[in-house]
Amino acid sequence: MRVTFCMFVVLLMAPILPVGAQVDAPSWELGWESDVEDGVILNLDGNRWSISHTLEVWIANNRPFDLEVEMELELPSDVPVEAEIDSPVSVGANGNVTVEITFTGTTADDVRAYAPASAFVLTVIATEASQTNSGSTQDIDADLELPRVHRLEPNVPQAPNPFDAGTWIEMTLEINNMGNTRDAVTEAEAEVRSCPQLSVLGLDAVSGTVVEPTGVGGQGPTEVTVRLEASSSHPGRTCEIRFIVTSEGDGASRSTTIEVDVNAADPDEVIGDVNDVGTSDSTTQEEAGALPLPTSVLFVALLLAVLRRPIPSDEA
Protein backbone atom coordinates (compact mmCIF):
# COMPACT_ATOMS: atom_id res chain seq x y z
CA MET A 1 0.00 0.00 0.00
CA ARG A 2 2.82 2.41 0.94
CA VAL A 3 4.75 1.66 -2.25
CA THR A 4 1.66 2.29 -4.31
CA PHE A 5 1.15 5.64 -2.62
CA CYS A 6 4.77 6.78 -3.35
CA MET A 7 4.49 5.85 -6.98
CA PHE A 8 1.25 7.78 -7.17
CA VAL A 9 2.93 10.91 -5.75
CA VAL A 10 5.82 10.60 -8.20
CA LEU A 11 3.48 10.37 -11.12
CA LEU A 12 1.63 13.48 -10.00
CA MET A 13 4.90 15.50 -9.71
CA ALA A 14 6.48 14.27 -12.91
CA PRO A 15 4.91 16.96 -15.13
CA ILE A 16 6.23 19.64 -12.79
CA LEU A 17 9.92 18.55 -12.71
CA PRO A 18 12.13 19.65 -15.64
CA VAL A 19 13.49 16.96 -17.87
CA GLY A 20 17.05 18.17 -17.24
CA ALA A 21 18.29 20.72 -14.71
CA GLN A 22 19.61 23.76 -16.67
CA VAL A 23 22.07 25.92 -14.73
CA ASP A 24 23.69 29.04 -16.24
CA ALA A 25 27.42 28.54 -16.57
CA PRO A 26 29.59 30.96 -14.57
CA SER A 27 30.89 33.88 -16.69
CA TRP A 28 34.43 34.82 -17.68
CA GLU A 29 35.78 38.36 -17.32
CA LEU A 30 38.34 40.70 -18.87
CA GLY A 31 39.89 43.65 -17.02
CA TRP A 32 42.91 45.91 -16.55
CA GLU A 33 45.70 44.80 -14.26
CA SER A 34 47.52 48.10 -14.84
CA ASP A 35 46.18 51.39 -13.55
CA VAL A 36 44.66 53.17 -16.54
CA GLU A 37 41.92 55.14 -14.82
CA ASP A 38 43.57 58.55 -15.34
CA GLY A 39 45.09 57.70 -18.72
CA VAL A 40 48.54 56.38 -19.54
CA ILE A 41 51.58 58.43 -20.56
CA LEU A 42 53.83 56.11 -22.54
CA ASN A 43 57.53 55.88 -21.73
CA LEU A 44 59.49 57.77 -24.37
CA ASP A 45 63.25 58.05 -24.85
CA GLY A 46 63.61 61.65 -26.04
CA ASN A 47 67.16 61.08 -27.29
CA ARG A 48 66.39 58.19 -29.63
CA TRP A 49 62.63 58.88 -29.90
CA SER A 50 61.80 55.29 -29.11
CA ILE A 51 58.76 54.07 -27.16
CA SER A 52 59.08 51.27 -24.64
CA HIS A 53 56.06 50.56 -22.46
CA THR A 54 53.97 47.64 -21.18
CA LEU A 55 50.46 47.29 -19.77
CA GLU A 56 48.75 44.22 -18.35
CA VAL A 57 45.22 42.82 -18.57
CA TRP A 58 43.70 39.89 -16.70
CA ILE A 59 41.28 37.19 -17.82
CA ALA A 60 39.30 35.29 -15.16
CA ASN A 61 37.63 31.97 -15.98
CA ASN A 62 34.99 31.02 -13.40
CA ARG A 63 33.71 28.04 -15.34
CA PRO A 64 34.44 24.38 -14.49
CA PHE A 65 36.15 23.86 -17.85
CA ASP A 66 39.04 25.47 -19.74
CA LEU A 67 38.63 28.73 -21.63
CA GLU A 68 40.47 29.91 -24.72
CA VAL A 69 40.17 33.46 -26.04
CA GLU A 70 41.46 35.26 -29.08
CA MET A 71 43.05 38.66 -28.26
CA GLU A 72 42.94 41.68 -30.57
CA LEU A 73 44.24 45.25 -30.17
CA GLU A 74 42.91 48.34 -31.93
CA LEU A 75 44.70 51.71 -32.24
CA PRO A 76 43.99 54.74 -34.46
CA SER A 77 45.76 54.45 -37.80
CA ASP A 78 47.46 57.84 -37.53
CA VAL A 79 49.39 57.27 -34.27
CA PRO A 80 53.11 56.36 -34.37
CA VAL A 81 52.56 53.54 -31.87
CA GLU A 82 52.42 49.78 -32.33
CA ALA A 83 51.05 47.29 -29.78
CA GLU A 84 51.42 43.52 -29.46
CA ILE A 85 49.75 40.86 -27.27
CA ASP A 86 49.98 37.06 -27.20
CA SER A 87 47.00 35.29 -28.74
CA PRO A 88 45.20 32.97 -28.22
CA VAL A 89 45.23 32.81 -24.44
CA SER A 90 44.27 29.69 -22.50
CA VAL A 91 42.77 29.95 -19.04
CA GLY A 92 42.24 26.86 -16.88
CA ALA A 93 38.99 26.00 -15.14
CA ASN A 94 38.29 28.35 -12.25
CA GLY A 95 41.56 30.13 -12.97
CA ASN A 96 42.90 33.44 -14.22
CA VAL A 97 45.90 34.69 -16.17
CA THR A 98 47.65 38.00 -16.72
CA VAL A 99 48.57 39.00 -20.26
CA GLU A 100 51.10 41.68 -21.21
CA ILE A 101 50.67 44.30 -23.94
CA THR A 102 53.92 45.67 -25.38
CA PHE A 103 54.12 49.12 -26.99
CA THR A 104 56.80 50.32 -29.40
CA GLY A 105 57.13 53.28 -31.76
CA THR A 106 57.26 53.44 -35.52
CA THR A 107 60.02 55.68 -36.92
CA ALA A 108 61.85 58.23 -34.77
CA ASP A 109 60.71 61.07 -37.03
CA ASP A 110 57.08 60.04 -36.81
CA VAL A 111 57.21 59.72 -33.03
CA ARG A 112 58.79 63.15 -32.60
CA ALA A 113 56.38 64.80 -35.03
CA TYR A 114 53.28 63.48 -33.27
CA ALA A 115 51.61 66.08 -31.08
CA PRO A 116 52.34 65.26 -27.43
CA ALA A 117 49.57 65.12 -24.83
CA SER A 118 47.06 64.25 -27.57
CA ALA A 119 45.16 61.30 -26.17
CA PHE A 120 44.30 58.30 -28.35
CA VAL A 121 42.36 55.16 -27.43
CA LEU A 122 43.60 51.59 -27.20
CA THR A 123 40.87 48.94 -27.32
CA VAL A 124 41.49 45.37 -26.15
CA ILE A 125 39.05 42.80 -27.55
CA ALA A 126 38.79 39.21 -26.22
CA THR A 127 36.64 36.62 -27.98
CA GLU A 128 35.90 33.05 -26.84
CA ALA A 129 37.58 30.52 -29.09
CA SER A 130 36.52 27.29 -27.36
CA GLN A 131 34.11 25.18 -29.43
CA THR A 132 32.13 24.29 -26.35
CA ASN A 133 31.32 27.90 -25.52
CA SER A 134 29.10 30.54 -27.01
CA GLY A 135 31.85 32.69 -28.57
CA SER A 136 31.00 35.76 -26.57
CA THR A 137 33.20 38.89 -26.79
CA GLN A 138 34.36 41.37 -24.17
CA ASP A 139 36.41 44.55 -24.64
CA ILE A 140 38.10 47.20 -22.52
CA ASP A 141 39.89 50.41 -23.48
CA ALA A 142 42.37 52.99 -22.16
CA ASP A 143 43.48 56.51 -23.10
CA LEU A 144 47.15 56.77 -24.10
CA GLU A 145 49.37 59.74 -24.89
CA LEU A 146 52.99 60.65 -25.58
CA PRO A 147 54.82 62.90 -23.11
CA ARG A 148 56.15 66.38 -23.85
CA VAL A 149 59.91 66.48 -24.37
CA HIS A 150 61.85 69.75 -23.99
CA ARG A 151 65.41 70.13 -25.21
CA LEU A 152 66.86 73.46 -26.33
CA GLU A 153 70.38 73.24 -27.73
CA PRO A 154 72.62 76.14 -28.84
CA ASN A 155 74.77 75.63 -31.90
CA VAL A 156 77.29 77.69 -33.88
CA PRO A 157 76.96 76.70 -37.55
CA GLN A 158 80.24 78.39 -38.51
CA ALA A 159 83.15 79.34 -36.27
CA PRO A 160 83.97 83.08 -36.39
CA ASN A 161 86.99 84.22 -38.34
CA PRO A 162 90.05 85.62 -36.52
CA PHE A 163 89.89 89.36 -35.88
CA ASP A 164 92.13 92.08 -34.50
CA ALA A 165 92.22 93.61 -31.05
CA GLY A 166 90.45 96.96 -30.97
CA THR A 167 87.78 95.75 -33.44
CA TRP A 168 84.58 93.69 -33.37
CA ILE A 169 82.86 91.06 -35.49
CA GLU A 170 79.37 89.54 -35.68
CA MET A 171 78.56 85.84 -35.66
CA THR A 172 75.43 83.65 -35.83
CA LEU A 173 74.20 81.57 -32.89
CA GLU A 174 71.51 78.96 -33.59
CA ILE A 175 68.98 77.78 -31.01
CA ASN A 176 67.63 74.33 -31.88
CA ASN A 177 64.51 72.89 -30.30
CA MET A 178 65.19 69.17 -30.38
CA GLY A 179 62.07 68.36 -28.34
CA ASN A 180 58.57 67.65 -29.61
CA THR A 181 56.75 70.75 -28.39
CA ARG A 182 57.12 74.54 -28.42
CA ASP A 183 59.65 75.89 -25.94
CA ALA A 184 61.13 79.25 -24.93
CA VAL A 185 64.49 80.57 -23.75
CA THR A 186 64.51 81.83 -20.17
CA GLU A 187 68.18 82.83 -20.19
CA ALA A 188 71.07 82.94 -22.63
CA GLU A 189 74.62 83.71 -21.54
CA ALA A 190 78.24 83.30 -22.57
CA GLU A 191 81.32 82.34 -20.59
CA VAL A 192 84.67 83.53 -21.97
CA ARG A 193 87.81 81.69 -20.92
CA SER A 194 91.42 82.85 -21.25
CA CYS A 195 90.38 86.22 -22.66
CA PRO A 196 88.99 88.63 -20.02
CA GLN A 197 89.19 91.54 -22.46
CA LEU A 198 86.81 89.87 -24.94
CA SER A 199 83.11 90.79 -24.63
CA VAL A 200 80.05 88.96 -26.01
CA LEU A 201 77.07 91.22 -26.72
CA GLY A 202 73.51 90.59 -27.91
CA LEU A 203 72.41 87.67 -25.73
CA ASP A 204 70.14 89.73 -23.47
CA ALA A 205 67.59 90.01 -26.27
CA VAL A 206 67.35 86.22 -26.57
CA SER A 207 65.47 85.76 -23.27
CA GLY A 208 61.81 84.99 -23.92
CA THR A 209 62.39 83.85 -27.49
CA VAL A 210 59.90 81.14 -28.51
CA VAL A 211 61.40 78.24 -30.45
CA GLU A 212 59.34 75.75 -32.44
CA PRO A 213 60.53 72.12 -32.78
CA THR A 214 63.42 72.16 -35.23
CA GLY A 215 63.07 69.86 -38.22
CA VAL A 216 59.36 69.21 -37.69
CA GLY A 217 57.24 70.41 -40.61
CA GLY A 218 60.28 72.03 -42.21
CA GLN A 219 60.89 74.32 -39.21
CA GLY A 220 64.46 75.62 -39.03
CA PRO A 221 66.43 76.74 -35.97
CA THR A 222 66.07 80.20 -34.47
CA GLU A 223 69.06 82.40 -35.37
CA VAL A 224 70.55 85.11 -33.18
CA THR A 225 73.24 87.63 -34.12
CA VAL A 226 75.98 87.93 -31.51
CA ARG A 227 78.74 90.56 -31.42
CA LEU A 228 82.29 89.84 -30.25
CA GLU A 229 84.40 92.83 -29.15
CA ALA A 230 88.06 92.81 -28.21
CA SER A 231 89.75 95.74 -26.46
CA SER A 232 92.70 97.47 -28.10
CA SER A 233 95.07 95.99 -25.53
CA HIS A 234 93.86 92.42 -26.08
CA PRO A 235 96.88 90.13 -26.53
CA GLY A 236 97.12 87.71 -29.42
CA ARG A 237 95.37 84.61 -28.14
CA THR A 238 92.90 81.82 -28.90
CA CYS A 239 89.76 82.49 -26.86
CA GLU A 240 87.21 79.90 -25.76
CA ILE A 241 83.55 80.94 -25.64
CA ARG A 242 80.83 78.75 -24.10
CA PHE A 243 77.25 79.65 -25.04
CA ILE A 244 74.60 78.49 -22.53
CA VAL A 245 70.83 78.39 -23.14
CA THR A 246 68.22 77.56 -20.47
CA SER A 247 64.88 75.98 -21.43
CA GLU A 248 61.59 77.20 -20.02
CA GLY A 249 60.06 73.76 -20.52
CA ASP A 250 62.34 71.64 -18.35
CA GLY A 251 64.58 74.27 -16.74
CA ALA A 252 67.70 72.53 -18.05
CA SER A 253 70.73 74.43 -19.37
CA ARG A 254 72.63 73.15 -22.37
CA SER A 255 75.72 74.58 -24.00
CA THR A 256 78.13 74.56 -26.91
CA THR A 257 81.75 75.74 -26.98
CA ILE A 258 83.72 77.42 -29.77
CA GLU A 259 87.17 78.97 -30.21
CA VAL A 260 88.06 82.27 -31.85
CA ASP A 261 91.49 83.81 -32.49
CA VAL A 262 92.15 87.43 -31.56
CA ASN A 263 95.24 89.08 -33.09
CA ALA A 264 97.19 91.61 -31.02
CA ALA A 265 97.11 95.17 -32.34
CA ASP A 266 100.26 96.94 -33.59
CA PRO A 267 101.41 99.19 -30.70
CA ASP A 268 102.17 102.01 -33.16
CA GLU A 269 98.57 101.95 -34.33
CA VAL A 270 96.97 102.05 -30.89
CA ILE A 271 95.66 105.58 -30.37
CA GLY A 272 93.66 106.84 -27.44
CA ASP A 273 92.38 104.66 -24.60
CA VAL A 274 93.73 101.13 -24.97
CA ASN A 275 90.42 99.78 -23.63
CA ASP A 276 88.36 101.36 -26.42
CA VAL A 277 86.99 98.92 -29.01
CA GLY A 278 86.50 99.79 -32.65
CA THR A 279 87.16 103.49 -32.12
CA SER A 280 90.01 105.83 -32.91
CA ASP A 281 91.09 109.25 -31.55
CA SER A 282 91.13 111.93 -34.24
CA THR A 283 93.29 114.24 -32.18
CA THR A 284 97.06 114.11 -32.53
CA GLN A 285 99.58 114.13 -29.79
CA GLU A 286 100.73 117.56 -28.74
CA GLU A 287 103.96 118.55 -30.35
CA ALA A 288 106.87 118.78 -28.01
CA GLY A 289 107.76 122.39 -27.01
CA ALA A 290 111.12 124.01 -28.04
CA LEU A 291 113.96 122.76 -25.96
CA PRO A 292 115.85 125.41 -23.92
CA LEU A 293 119.17 126.47 -25.46
CA PRO A 294 122.27 125.16 -23.70
CA THR A 295 124.16 127.68 -21.46
CA SER A 296 127.32 127.45 -23.57
CA VAL A 297 125.45 128.69 -26.62
CA LEU A 298 124.16 131.70 -24.71
CA PHE A 299 127.68 132.55 -23.53
CA VAL A 300 129.11 132.47 -27.06
CA ALA A 301 126.31 134.65 -28.38
CA LEU A 302 126.88 137.19 -25.63
CA LEU A 303 130.65 137.23 -26.29
CA LEU A 304 130.15 137.86 -29.98
CA ALA A 305 127.81 140.72 -29.23
CA VAL A 306 130.42 142.33 -27.02
CA LEU A 307 133.21 141.94 -29.57
CA ARG A 308 131.09 143.54 -32.27
CA ARG A 309 130.59 146.72 -30.29
CA PRO A 310 132.80 149.59 -31.70
CA ILE A 311 135.72 150.69 -29.53
CA PRO A 312 135.50 154.43 -28.67
CA SER A 313 138.43 156.56 -30.02
CA ASP A 314 140.68 158.77 -27.77
CA GLU A 315 139.98 162.49 -27.79
CA ALA A 316 142.52 164.63 -29.42
C-alpha positions in Angstrom: 0.0 0.0 0.0 2.8 2.4 0.9 4.8 1.7 -2.3 1.7 2.3 -4.3 1.1 5.6 -2.6 4.8 6.8 -3.3 4.5 5.9 -7.0 1.2 7.8 -7.2 2.9 10.9 -5.7 5.8 10.6 -8.2 3.5 10.4 -11.1 1.6 13.5 -10.0 4.9 15.5 -9.7 6.5 14.3 -12.9 4.9 17.0 -15.1 6.2 19.6 -12.8 9.9 18.6 -12.7 12.1 19.6 -15.6 13.5 17.0 -17.9 17.0 18.2 -17.2 18.3 20.7 -14.7 19.6 23.8 -16.7 22.1 25.9 -14.7 23.7 29.0 -16.2 27.4 28.5 -16.6 29.6 31.0 -14.6 30.9 33.9 -16.7 34.4 34.8 -17.7 35.8 38.4 -17.3 38.3 40.7 -18.9 39.9 43.7 -17.0 42.9 45.9 -16.5 45.7 44.8 -14.3 47.5 48.1 -14.8 46.2 51.4 -13.5 44.7 53.2 -16.5 41.9 55.1 -14.8 43.6 58.6 -15.3 45.1 57.7 -18.7 48.5 56.4 -19.5 51.6 58.4 -20.6 53.8 56.1 -22.5 57.5 55.9 -21.7 59.5 57.8 -24.4 63.2 58.1 -24.9 63.6 61.6 -26.0 67.2 61.1 -27.3 66.4 58.2 -29.6 62.6 58.9 -29.9 61.8 55.3 -29.1 58.8 54.1 -27.2 59.1 51.3 -24.6 56.1 50.6 -22.5 54.0 47.6 -21.2 50.5 47.3 -19.8 48.7 44.2 -18.3 45.2 42.8 -18.6 43.7 39.9 -16.7 41.3 37.2 -17.8 39.3 35.3 -15.2 37.6 32.0 -16.0 35.0 31.0 -13.4 33.7 28.0 -15.3 34.4 24.4 -14.5 36.2 23.9 -17.8 39.0 25.5 -19.7 38.6 28.7 -21.6 40.5 29.9 -24.7 40.2 33.5 -26.0 41.5 35.3 -29.1 43.0 38.7 -28.3 42.9 41.7 -30.6 44.2 45.2 -30.2 42.9 48.3 -31.9 44.7 51.7 -32.2 44.0 54.7 -34.5 45.8 54.4 -37.8 47.5 57.8 -37.5 49.4 57.3 -34.3 53.1 56.4 -34.4 52.6 53.5 -31.9 52.4 49.8 -32.3 51.1 47.3 -29.8 51.4 43.5 -29.5 49.7 40.9 -27.3 50.0 37.1 -27.2 47.0 35.3 -28.7 45.2 33.0 -28.2 45.2 32.8 -24.4 44.3 29.7 -22.5 42.8 30.0 -19.0 42.2 26.9 -16.9 39.0 26.0 -15.1 38.3 28.4 -12.3 41.6 30.1 -13.0 42.9 33.4 -14.2 45.9 34.7 -16.2 47.7 38.0 -16.7 48.6 39.0 -20.3 51.1 41.7 -21.2 50.7 44.3 -23.9 53.9 45.7 -25.4 54.1 49.1 -27.0 56.8 50.3 -29.4 57.1 53.3 -31.8 57.3 53.4 -35.5 60.0 55.7 -36.9 61.9 58.2 -34.8 60.7 61.1 -37.0 57.1 60.0 -36.8 57.2 59.7 -33.0 58.8 63.2 -32.6 56.4 64.8 -35.0 53.3 63.5 -33.3 51.6 66.1 -31.1 52.3 65.3 -27.4 49.6 65.1 -24.8 47.1 64.2 -27.6 45.2 61.3 -26.2 44.3 58.3 -28.3 42.4 55.2 -27.4 43.6 51.6 -27.2 40.9 48.9 -27.3 41.5 45.4 -26.2 39.0 42.8 -27.5 38.8 39.2 -26.2 36.6 36.6 -28.0 35.9 33.0 -26.8 37.6 30.5 -29.1 36.5 27.3 -27.4 34.1 25.2 -29.4 32.1 24.3 -26.4 31.3 27.9 -25.5 29.1 30.5 -27.0 31.9 32.7 -28.6 31.0 35.8 -26.6 33.2 38.9 -26.8 34.4 41.4 -24.2 36.4 44.6 -24.6 38.1 47.2 -22.5 39.9 50.4 -23.5 42.4 53.0 -22.2 43.5 56.5 -23.1 47.1 56.8 -24.1 49.4 59.7 -24.9 53.0 60.6 -25.6 54.8 62.9 -23.1 56.2 66.4 -23.8 59.9 66.5 -24.4 61.8 69.7 -24.0 65.4 70.1 -25.2 66.9 73.5 -26.3 70.4 73.2 -27.7 72.6 76.1 -28.8 74.8 75.6 -31.9 77.3 77.7 -33.9 77.0 76.7 -37.6 80.2 78.4 -38.5 83.1 79.3 -36.3 84.0 83.1 -36.4 87.0 84.2 -38.3 90.1 85.6 -36.5 89.9 89.4 -35.9 92.1 92.1 -34.5 92.2 93.6 -31.1 90.5 97.0 -31.0 87.8 95.7 -33.4 84.6 93.7 -33.4 82.9 91.1 -35.5 79.4 89.5 -35.7 78.6 85.8 -35.7 75.4 83.6 -35.8 74.2 81.6 -32.9 71.5 79.0 -33.6 69.0 77.8 -31.0 67.6 74.3 -31.9 64.5 72.9 -30.3 65.2 69.2 -30.4 62.1 68.4 -28.3 58.6 67.6 -29.6 56.8 70.8 -28.4 57.1 74.5 -28.4 59.7 75.9 -25.9 61.1 79.2 -24.9 64.5 80.6 -23.8 64.5 81.8 -20.2 68.2 82.8 -20.2 71.1 82.9 -22.6 74.6 83.7 -21.5 78.2 83.3 -22.6 81.3 82.3 -20.6 84.7 83.5 -22.0 87.8 81.7 -20.9 91.4 82.8 -21.3 90.4 86.2 -22.7 89.0 88.6 -20.0 89.2 91.5 -22.5 86.8 89.9 -24.9 83.1 90.8 -24.6 80.0 89.0 -26.0 77.1 91.2 -26.7 73.5 90.6 -27.9 72.4 87.7 -25.7 70.1 89.7 -23.5 67.6 90.0 -26.3 67.4 86.2 -26.6 65.5 85.8 -23.3 61.8 85.0 -23.9 62.4 83.9 -27.5 59.9 81.1 -28.5 61.4 78.2 -30.5 59.3 75.8 -32.4 60.5 72.1 -32.8 63.4 72.2 -35.2 63.1 69.9 -38.2 59.4 69.2 -37.7 57.2 70.4 -40.6 60.3 72.0 -42.2 60.9 74.3 -39.2 64.5 75.6 -39.0 66.4 76.7 -36.0 66.1 80.2 -34.5 69.1 82.4 -35.4 70.5 85.1 -33.2 73.2 87.6 -34.1 76.0 87.9 -31.5 78.7 90.6 -31.4 82.3 89.8 -30.2 84.4 92.8 -29.1 88.1 92.8 -28.2 89.7 95.7 -26.5 92.7 97.5 -28.1 95.1 96.0 -25.5 93.9 92.4 -26.1 96.9 90.1 -26.5 97.1 87.7 -29.4 95.4 84.6 -28.1 92.9 81.8 -28.9 89.8 82.5 -26.9 87.2 79.9 -25.8 83.5 80.9 -25.6 80.8 78.8 -24.1 77.2 79.6 -25.0 74.6 78.5 -22.5 70.8 78.4 -23.1 68.2 77.6 -20.5 64.9 76.0 -21.4 61.6 77.2 -20.0 60.1 73.8 -20.5 62.3 71.6 -18.3 64.6 74.3 -16.7 67.7 72.5 -18.0 70.7 74.4 -19.4 72.6 73.1 -22.4 75.7 74.6 -24.0 78.1 74.6 -26.9 81.8 75.7 -27.0 83.7 77.4 -29.8 87.2 79.0 -30.2 88.1 82.3 -31.8 91.5 83.8 -32.5 92.2 87.4 -31.6 95.2 89.1 -33.1 97.2 91.6 -31.0 97.1 95.2 -32.3 100.3 96.9 -33.6 101.4 99.2 -30.7 102.2 102.0 -33.2 98.6 101.9 -34.3 97.0 102.1 -30.9 95.7 105.6 -30.4 93.7 106.8 -27.4 92.4 104.7 -24.6 93.7 101.1 -25.0 90.4 99.8 -23.6 88.4 101.4 -26.4 87.0 98.9 -29.0 86.5 99.8 -32.6 87.2 103.5 -32.1 90.0 105.8 -32.9 91.1 109.3 -31.5 91.1 111.9 -34.2 93.3 114.2 -32.2 97.1 114.1 -32.5 99.6 114.1 -29.8 100.7 117.6 -28.7 104.0 118.6 -30.3 106.9 118.8 -28.0 107.8 122.4 -27.0 111.1 124.0 -28.0 114.0 122.8 -26.0 115.8 125.4 -23.9 119.2 126.5 -25.5 122.3 125.2 -23.7 124.2 127.7 -21.5 127.3 127.4 -23.6 125.4 128.7 -26.6 124.2 131.7 -24.7 127.7 132.6 -23.5 129.1 132.5 -27.1 126.3 134.6 -28.4 126.9 137.2 -25.6 130.6 137.2 -26.3 130.2 137.9 -30.0 127.8 140.7 -29.2 130.4 142.3 -27.0 133.2 141.9 -29.6 131.1 143.5 -32.3 130.6 146.7 -30.3 132.8 149.6 -31.7 135.7 150.7 -29.5 135.5 154.4 -28.7 138.4 156.6 -30.0 140.7 158.8 -27.8 140.0 162.5 -27.8 142.5 164.6 -29.4 
